Amino acid sequence: MPLQGMVKYYYSVVAILPEYLKFREIFEKR
């Protein structure tokens, strides 16, 4: 099921996004 794989990938990206933004914010302050 390619659609199910896409949905799973999308949710994994959404789950990581806040952590990534927080990390980038900290990284740019240095």
C-alpha positions as CSV (number, residue, x, y, z in Angstrom):
1,M,0.0,0.0,0.0
2,P,2.0,3.1,-1.2
3,L,-0.6,5.4,0.3
4,Q,-0.2,3.9,3.7
5,G,3.6,4.3,3.4
6,M,3.2,8.0,2.5
7,V,0.9,8.6,5.5
8,K,3.3,6.9,7.8
9,Y,6.2,9.0,6.4
10,Y,4.1,12.2,6.7
11,Y,3.3,11.5,10.3
12,S,6.9,10.8,11.1
13,V,8.0,14.1,9.6
14,V,5.2,16.0,11.5
15,A,6.4,14.3,14.7
16,I,10.0,15.4,14.1
17,L,9.2,18.9,12.9
18,P,8.8,20.6,16.4
19,E,12.1,19.1,17.6
20,Y,13.9,20.2,14.5
21,L,12.6,23.8,14.8
22,K,13.6,23.9,18.4
23,F,17.1,22.5,17.6
24,R,17.5,25.0,14.7
25,E,16.5,27.9,17.0
26,I,19.0,26.9,19.6
27,F,21.7,26.3,17.0
28,E,21.2,29.8,15.5
29,K,21.6,31.5,18.9
30,R,25.1,30.2,19.3
